[in-house]
Amino acid sequence: MYRDEGDTVKDTVAAVNGSGTATGLGPLMVSLQLTDSAFPSGFYTLSHSLEGFAQAGAVDSGSLPLLLEDLLLHGVGPADATALALAHRATAAGDPAAVVRIDEHLLATKLGREMRQAATRTGRQLLDLGQEVFGRPEIGDYFDRVVRREAPGTQAVAAGVIYAATGVPVRQAVAADLFAFCVSFAGAALRLRLTDHRTTQTLIRGAAPVIEKTVEAALRRELDDVGATVFASDIMSGRHERAEARLFAS
């Protein structure tokens, strides 16, 4: 059957906006937009406990890759990445009540006030902007739940809802969000003068196999498995809350 250029353009726009079946480059384009450091989700305000480590003199340029690896494998991986995967599946299945349960569970696993506030602030911002940018009803509906205080709206769950609503496959969604975490961590390291621009890129590239391992583990977990075990990070975050001067919100 003949398809003219206009049909192709319409299909591409539909895929990017999530308004049709995700085909071609649509899911990739969504992932690129959401992981762009210029996307105003609030990630640039977070150091993910790195500033606390720096204030304690517990990290330097040489130990940055090891800290990032630990945070991926034992922190964000079993907690946020796993919750994202579960929220993605629940959204795709049309089960918002399950998404709320995942959201509440993830928030309950965050021990420090600072981390809880950071998760919900960035999640709310992500949903608010996501409904405007992508125009999908699933995103707007979940944002309304958050506004009504029926759900906490953590960043990972918000991302899961948006990725599912825009047709991004779950594996790609988890990988993209972990990449965004790494970029945010590396950007914080740069602003804290723990590294330079060139080494920052090496840090991000070196995390690629760890991201892949973290994704595969996250996709195998269930809700009862959600939770981090990076207690040093929790301690540094707690100290950071009481620091006299702070560059980052976490």
Secondary structure, 3 states (H helix, E strand, C coil): CCCCHHHHHHHHHHHHHCCCCCCCCHHHHHHHHHHCCCCCCCHHHCCCCHHHHHHCCCCCCCCHHHHHHHHHHHHHHHHHHHHHHHHHHHHHCCCHHHHHHHHHHHHHHCCCHHHHHHHHHHHHHHHHHHHHHHCCHHHHHHHHHHHCCCCCCCHHHHHHHHHHHCCCCHHHHHHHHHHHHHHHHHHHHHHCCCCCHHHHHHHHHHCHHHHHHHHHHHHHCCHHHCCCCCHHHHHHHHHHHCCCCCCCCC
